[in-house]
Amino acid sequence: MYDYLVVGAGLFGATFARQAMDAGKSVLVIDKRSHVGGNVYTEKQEGINVHVYGAHIFHTNNTKVWEYVNKFASFNRFTNSPVANYEGELYSLPFNMYTFNKMWGVVTPEEAEAKIAEQKAAAGITEPRNLEEQAISLVGVDIYEKLIKGYTEKQWGRPCTELPSFIIKRLPVRFTFDNNYFNALYQGIPIGGYTKMVENMLAGIDVKLNVDYLENKEKWNGMAKKVLYTGAIDAYFDYSLSPLQYRSVRFENEVLDKPNFQGNAAVNYTSSKVPYTRIIEHKWFEFGKDEEGNELPKTIITKEYSSEWQVGDEPYYPVNDEANGELLAKYKKLAESEDNIIFGGRLGEYKYYDMDQVIARALEVAAEVI
C-alpha cells in the first residue's frame, strides 16, 4: 500500500511525486507509455536530443519554478527566435520591427504603429469579437493574412472567425528589434534533454511503464491511499457525458545526411497551401553540437501536422471554447464526487498550461494535499 499513486510520468506527475517522496511519503508512478517525461520526452538520435512529441522550450518568470527545475538539470542559454515562411518569404517571429520593415518598408516604431492603426481603422474593428478581429487589431490586415490566418486555421482546424479572441492574446507584438519570442527572465533547454531531467526528478521513486491505468482503475486505486491522475478528465469517466474536444498532432521525422537544413530550430509555415504547421530542426536547440561540444554531421527534422482529435488519438491541446467549458463544468462535478482522486495537469484539468505553469500548479497542489 502506497501513500500516493501518480498516474502519468510527465512534468505534473513527476513534480508531485518528488514532493511527496521528499515529504516522506511512499509513491508509485505509472504511465501507459514506455518512457517517462510525458510530452516533453526527448530521445537521442544521431547524437541529437529529439523532441519526440513536439518542441518544448522552457521559459518562465517564476524564480521559484526556475530554481526548482535547476535542482534536476542544468539549462543552456537557448533563446527561441522562430521564423515564419510564407510561400518563400521569411519573416521574423515574434512580430517586431524586422517583421514590419519587411512587410511595409517602415523604419521607425512610430511608422509601424501608424500602419497598424490605419489597417485596424479600415477594417472597422472597435471591440474584437473573434480571433480574426483580435489579430487585425494587434498587427493589421497584411500580417494577419500572411502570417496568422493560414497557420492558425491549420493548427485549430477552424476558421479564425469561429475561434475566441483570447487565443491570439498570447502572441507577442513588439515595436523593437527584439527577436526573443518569450518575454521571460529565464529560458533554455535542459542539457542532456528533458528525459534526463525527469529521470532525475523521479530518482528513488517506484515507476512502472507500459501500464494503462484506465483498463483496471480499481486494481490500481487499491494500491494507494490517494491517487493523482494526470490523464484526460473525460477519459477517466469513460466519456460518459460525451468527449471534450482536443487537437492532436502528427509528426513526420527525417534524418538528413547534411549538417544544416533550415538554420533555425523552428520555422512556421503560415500559408494554407502547406499542409504542415512547422518544421523543427532539433539540433539547433543545442547549437548544433553534442554534449562534448562536437559539431554534428547530420540533422533531424520534424514536420508537424495538426489534426482533429478522435477517441483513441493522443490529445495535445484542449479546445477552450464555450461549449467545452460547459461540458468541463459537468465533468468537474463528477470529479468532486470521486473520493481520494486528485485531477491535475493539462489533460486532468483540461487547461492550457506552459511547462512552468504545470510545475507551479503541481507544487501548489502538492503543498495543499501532502
C-alpha positions as CSV (number, residue, x, y, z in Angstrom):
1,M,0.0,0.0,0.0
2,Y,1.5,3.3,-1.2
3,D,0.6,6.7,0.2
4,Y,0.2,8.0,-3.4
5,L,-0.3,6.5,-6.8
6,V,0.6,9.0,-9.5
7,V,-0.9,8.3,-12.9
8,G,1.3,9.9,-15.6
9,A,5.1,10.5,-15.6
10,G,5.0,13.9,-17.2
11,L,6.0,17.1,-15.6
12,F,3.0,17.4,-13.3
13,G,3.2,13.8,-12.1
14,A,7.0,13.9,-11.7
15,T,6.9,17.1,-9.7
16,F,4.1,15.9,-7.4
17,A,5.8,12.5,-6.9
18,R,9.1,14.2,-6.0
19,Q,7.4,16.5,-3.4
20,A,5.5,13.5,-1.9
21,M,8.7,11.4,-1.7
22,D,10.7,14.3,-0.2
23,A,7.9,14.7,2.4
24,G,8.5,11.0,3.5
25,K,5.5,9.5,1.6
26,S,5.7,6.3,-0.4
27,V,4.9,6.8,-4.1
28,L,4.2,4.7,-7.1
29,V,4.3,6.3,-10.6
30,I,2.7,4.6,-13.6
31,D,2.5,5.6,-17.2
32,K,0.9,4.0,-20.3
33,R,3.9,4.9,-22.4
34,S,7.2,3.0,-22.5
35,H,9.1,6.0,-21.1
36,V,8.9,8.8,-18.5
37,G,8.6,12.5,-19.4
38,G,5.2,12.6,-21.0
39,N,5.1,15.0,-23.9
40,V,8.5,16.6,-23.0
41,Y,10.2,13.3,-23.7
42,T,13.5,13.6,-25.6
43,E,15.3,10.7,-27.3
44,K,18.9,10.7,-28.5
45,Q,19.2,10.0,-32.2
46,E,22.4,10.6,-34.3
47,G,23.8,12.4,-31.2
48,I,20.8,14.8,-31.2
49,N,18.2,15.1,-28.4
50,V,15.0,14.8,-30.5
51,H,11.8,16.3,-29.0
52,V,9.6,13.4,-29.9
53,Y,6.2,15.0,-29.1
54,G,7.0,18.5,-30.5
55,A,9.3,21.3,-29.5
56,H,9.5,22.2,-25.8
57,I,11.4,25.3,-24.8
58,F,11.4,26.0,-21.1
59,H,10.7,29.7,-20.2
60,T,9.5,31.4,-17.0
61,N,9.4,34.5,-15.0
62,N,8.7,32.4,-11.9
63,T,12.0,32.3,-9.9
64,K,10.7,29.6,-7.6
65,V,10.0,27.3,-10.5
66,W,13.3,28.1,-12.2
67,E,15.2,27.3,-9.0
68,Y,13.2,24.1,-8.7
69,V,13.9,22.7,-12.2
70,N,17.6,23.6,-11.8
71,K,17.8,21.1,-9.0
72,F,17.4,18.4,-11.6
73,A,19.1,19.8,-14.7
74,S,21.4,22.5,-15.9
75,F,19.9,24.6,-18.7
76,N,21.6,26.0,-21.8
77,R,21.1,29.6,-23.0
78,F,18.8,28.8,-25.9
79,T,16.6,31.7,-27.0
80,N,13.5,31.0,-29.0
81,S,13.6,33.1,-32.2
82,P,11.3,31.3,-34.7
83,V,11.0,32.3,-38.4
84,A,7.8,32.5,-40.4
85,N,7.9,31.2,-44.0
86,Y,5.0,32.5,-46.2
87,E,5.4,31.0,-49.7
88,G,9.2,31.5,-49.6
89,E,9.1,34.9,-47.9
90,L,10.8,34.8,-44.5
91,Y,9.6,37.0,-41.6
92,S,10.8,37.4,-38.0
93,L,8.7,36.0,-35.2
94,P,7.7,37.4,-32.8
95,F,6.2,40.2,-34.8
96,N,8.7,43.0,-34.3
97,M,10.4,45.8,-36.3
98,Y,12.2,43.3,-38.6
99,T,8.7,41.9,-39.5
100,F,7.2,45.4,-40.0
101,N,10.2,46.6,-42.1
102,K,10.0,43.6,-44.4
103,M,6.2,43.7,-44.7
104,W,5.8,47.5,-45.2
105,G,9.2,49.1,-45.5
106,V,8.7,51.1,-42.3
107,V,11.8,52.0,-40.3
108,T,10.6,53.5,-37.1
109,P,8.2,52.2,-34.4
110,E,6.0,55.2,-35.0
111,E,5.6,54.4,-38.7
112,A,4.8,50.7,-37.8
113,E,2.2,51.7,-35.2
114,A,0.6,54.2,-37.7
115,K,0.4,51.4,-40.3
116,I,-1.3,49.0,-37.9
117,A,-3.7,51.7,-36.7
118,E,-4.6,52.6,-40.3
119,Q,-5.4,49.0,-41.2
120,K,-7.4,48.4,-38.0
121,A,-9.5,51.5,-38.7
122,A,-10.1,50.4,-42.3
123,A,-11.3,47.1,-41.0
124,G,-13.8,48.9,-38.7
125,I,-12.8,47.0,-35.6
126,T,-13.6,48.6,-32.2
127,E,-14.2,45.6,-29.9
128,P,-12.7,42.3,-31.3
129,R,-15.3,39.5,-31.3
130,N,-13.1,36.7,-32.5
131,L,-9.5,35.7,-33.3
132,E,-9.5,37.3,-36.7
133,E,-10.6,40.7,-35.4
134,Q,-8.2,40.5,-32.4
135,A,-5.3,39.7,-34.7
136,I,-6.1,42.6,-37.1
137,S,-6.3,45.0,-34.2
138,L,-2.9,43.8,-33.0
139,V,-0.9,43.7,-36.2
140,G,-3.1,44.8,-39.1
141,V,-4.6,43.1,-42.1
142,D,-1.4,42.3,-44.1
143,I,0.4,40.4,-41.3
144,Y,-2.8,38.7,-40.3
145,E,-3.4,37.4,-43.9
146,K,0.2,36.3,-44.5
147,L,1.4,35.2,-41.1
148,I,-1.5,34.3,-38.9
149,K,-4.6,33.2,-40.8
150,G,-3.4,30.1,-42.6
151,Y,-1.2,28.9,-39.7
152,T,-3.9,29.3,-37.1
153,E,-6.6,27.6,-39.2
154,K,-4.3,24.7,-39.8
155,Q,-3.5,24.5,-36.1
156,W,-7.1,24.6,-34.8
157,G,-9.0,23.2,-37.8
158,R,-11.5,26.0,-37.7
159,P,-11.9,29.4,-39.4
160,C,-10.4,32.3,-37.4
161,T,-13.8,33.9,-37.3
162,E,-15.0,31.0,-35.2
163,L,-12.1,31.0,-32.7
164,P,-12.2,33.0,-29.5
165,S,-10.1,36.2,-29.4
166,F,-8.1,35.2,-26.3
167,I,-6.1,32.6,-28.2
168,I,-4.2,35.3,-30.1
169,K,-3.5,37.4,-27.0
170,R,-0.5,35.2,-26.2
171,L,1.1,36.4,-29.4
172,P,4.0,38.8,-28.7
173,V,4.0,42.0,-30.7
174,R,7.0,44.4,-30.2
175,F,7.9,47.7,-31.6
176,T,11.6,46.9,-31.1
177,F,14.1,44.7,-32.8
178,D,13.9,42.1,-30.1
179,N,13.8,38.6,-31.6
180,N,13.2,36.7,-28.3
181,Y,9.8,35.1,-28.7
182,F,9.3,34.6,-24.9
183,N,9.5,37.7,-22.8
184,A,10.8,35.6,-19.9
185,L,13.5,36.2,-17.4
186,Y,14.7,32.5,-17.6
187,Q,14.8,30.4,-20.7
188,G,16.6,27.4,-22.1
189,I,16.8,23.7,-22.8
190,P,17.9,21.1,-20.2
191,I,21.4,20.0,-21.1
192,G,21.2,16.3,-21.9
193,G,17.5,16.6,-22.8
194,Y,14.2,16.7,-20.8
195,T,14.1,12.9,-20.3
196,K,17.3,13.1,-18.2
197,M,15.7,15.9,-16.2
198,V,12.5,13.9,-15.4
199,E,14.5,10.8,-14.6
200,N,16.4,12.9,-12.0
201,M,13.1,14.1,-10.6
202,L,11.9,10.5,-10.3
203,A,15.1,9.2,-8.7
204,G,14.4,6.7,-5.9
205,I,10.7,6.6,-6.8
206,D,9.0,3.4,-7.9
207,V,8.0,3.7,-11.6
208,K,6.0,1.2,-13.7
209,L,5.8,1.8,-17.5
210,N,3.5,0.3,-20.2
211,V,0.6,0.4,-17.7
212,D,-2.8,1.6,-18.8
213,Y,-4.4,2.8,-15.6
214,L,-7.9,3.1,-17.2
215,E,-8.0,-0.6,-18.1
216,N,-8.1,-1.5,-14.4
217,K,-8.7,1.5,-12.2
218,E,-10.0,-0.4,-9.2
219,K,-6.8,-2.6,-9.0
220,W,-4.5,0.4,-9.2
221,N,-6.6,2.6,-6.8
222,G,-6.5,-0.3,-4.3
223,M,-2.7,0.1,-4.2
224,A,-2.6,3.6,-2.7
225,K,-4.4,5.8,-0.2
226,K,-4.7,8.6,-2.7
227,V,-4.4,8.9,-6.5
228,L,-3.1,11.8,-8.6
229,Y,-4.5,11.4,-12.1
230,T,-3.0,13.4,-14.9
231,G,-4.7,11.8,-17.9
232,A,-7.7,13.3,-19.7
233,I,-10.6,14.0,-17.3
234,D,-13.3,12.8,-19.8
235,A,-11.4,9.6,-20.4
236,Y,-11.4,8.9,-16.6
237,F,-15.2,8.9,-16.7
238,D,-15.2,6.8,-20.0
239,Y,-16.6,9.8,-21.9
240,S,-19.9,9.3,-20.1
241,L,-21.0,12.9,-20.8
242,S,-19.5,12.8,-24.4
243,P,-15.9,13.6,-25.2
244,L,-14.4,17.0,-24.8
245,Q,-12.6,18.4,-27.8
246,Y,-8.9,18.4,-28.3
247,R,-6.4,19.0,-31.1
248,S,-3.9,16.3,-31.9
249,V,-0.6,16.4,-33.7
250,R,1.1,14.1,-36.1
251,F,4.9,14.1,-36.5
252,E,7.0,13.1,-39.6
253,N,10.7,12.7,-38.8
254,E,13.5,12.7,-41.3
255,V,17.3,12.1,-40.7
256,L,19.2,14.1,-43.3
257,D,22.8,13.5,-44.3
258,K,23.7,17.1,-44.1
259,P,24.7,19.4,-41.2
260,N,22.1,22.1,-41.7
261,F,18.6,22.1,-43.2
262,Q,17.0,25.4,-42.3
263,G,19.4,27.2,-40.0
264,N,16.9,27.6,-37.1
265,A,15.2,25.4,-34.5
266,A,11.7,26.3,-35.6
267,V,10.2,27.6,-38.9
268,N,6.5,28.1,-39.1
269,Y,4.8,27.6,-42.5
270,T,2.0,30.1,-42.4
271,S,0.4,29.5,-45.9
272,S,-2.6,27.3,-46.1
273,K,-1.1,25.8,-49.2
274,V,1.5,23.9,-47.0
275,P,-0.2,21.1,-45.1
276,Y,2.2,21.1,-42.0
277,T,2.3,23.9,-39.5
278,R,6.0,24.0,-38.9
279,I,9.4,22.2,-39.2
280,I,11.6,21.7,-36.2
281,E,15.3,21.1,-36.6
282,H,16.2,19.6,-33.3
283,K,20.0,20.1,-33.2
284,W,19.6,24.0,-33.1
285,F,18.0,23.7,-29.6
286,E,21.6,22.8,-28.6
287,F,23.5,25.0,-31.0
288,G,24.2,22.1,-33.4
289,K,26.6,20.3,-31.0
290,D,26.6,17.3,-28.8
291,E,27.2,17.4,-25.1
292,E,31.0,17.3,-25.6
293,G,30.8,20.3,-27.9
294,N,31.4,18.4,-31.1
295,E,29.7,19.5,-34.4
296,L,27.1,17.0,-35.5
297,P,27.4,15.9,-39.2
298,K,23.7,15.0,-39.7
299,T,20.5,16.7,-38.8
300,I,17.0,15.6,-37.9
301,I,13.8,17.5,-38.9
302,T,10.2,17.0,-37.9
303,K,7.2,18.2,-39.8
304,E,4.2,18.8,-37.6
305,Y,0.6,18.3,-38.8
306,S,-2.3,19.4,-36.6
307,S,-5.4,17.3,-36.7
308,E,-8.8,16.9,-35.2
309,W,-8.8,14.5,-32.2
310,Q,-10.8,11.4,-32.1
311,V,-11.2,9.0,-29.2
312,G,-8.1,6.8,-29.3
313,D,-5.8,9.5,-30.6
314,E,-3.3,11.3,-28.4
315,P,-4.8,14.5,-27.1
316,Y,-2.5,17.6,-27.1
317,Y,-4.4,20.8,-26.8
318,P,-7.8,21.4,-25.2
319,V,-10.2,23.4,-27.3
320,N,-11.2,26.0,-24.7
321,D,-14.4,27.4,-26.2
322,E,-17.8,28.0,-24.6
323,A,-19.3,24.6,-25.4
324,N,-16.3,22.7,-24.0
325,G,-16.3,24.9,-20.9
326,E,-19.9,23.9,-20.2
327,L,-19.1,20.2,-20.6
328,L,-16.0,20.6,-18.5
329,A,-18.0,22.0,-15.6
330,K,-20.1,18.9,-15.6
331,Y,-17.1,16.6,-15.6
332,K,-15.6,18.7,-12.7
333,K,-18.8,18.0,-10.7
334,L,-18.2,14.3,-11.3
335,A,-14.6,14.7,-10.3
336,E,-15.6,16.3,-7.0
337,S,-17.6,13.2,-6.1
338,E,-14.5,10.9,-6.5
339,D,-13.0,10.1,-3.1
340,N,-9.2,10.3,-2.9
341,I,-8.7,11.1,-6.6
342,I,-6.8,14.4,-7.5
343,F,-7.1,15.6,-11.1
344,G,-4.1,17.6,-12.3
345,G,-2.2,18.8,-15.4
346,R,-3.2,20.0,-18.9
347,L,-5.4,17.0,-19.5
348,G,-6.6,16.3,-16.0
349,E,-7.8,20.0,-15.7
350,Y,-8.5,20.5,-19.4
351,K,-6.5,23.7,-19.3
352,Y,-3.7,25.0,-21.5
353,Y,-0.5,25.2,-19.4
354,D,3.0,26.1,-20.3
355,M,5.7,23.9,-18.7
356,D,6.5,26.3,-15.9
357,Q,2.8,26.7,-15.1
358,V,2.4,22.9,-14.9
359,I,5.3,22.7,-12.4
360,A,4.0,25.7,-10.4
361,R,0.5,24.1,-10.3
362,A,1.9,20.7,-9.3
363,L,3.9,22.4,-6.4
364,E,0.7,24.2,-5.3
365,V,-1.4,21.0,-5.3
366,A,1.4,19.1,-3.5
367,A,1.6,21.8,-0.8
368,E,-2.2,21.6,-0.4
369,V,-2.6,17.8,-0.1
370,I,0.6,16.2,1.1
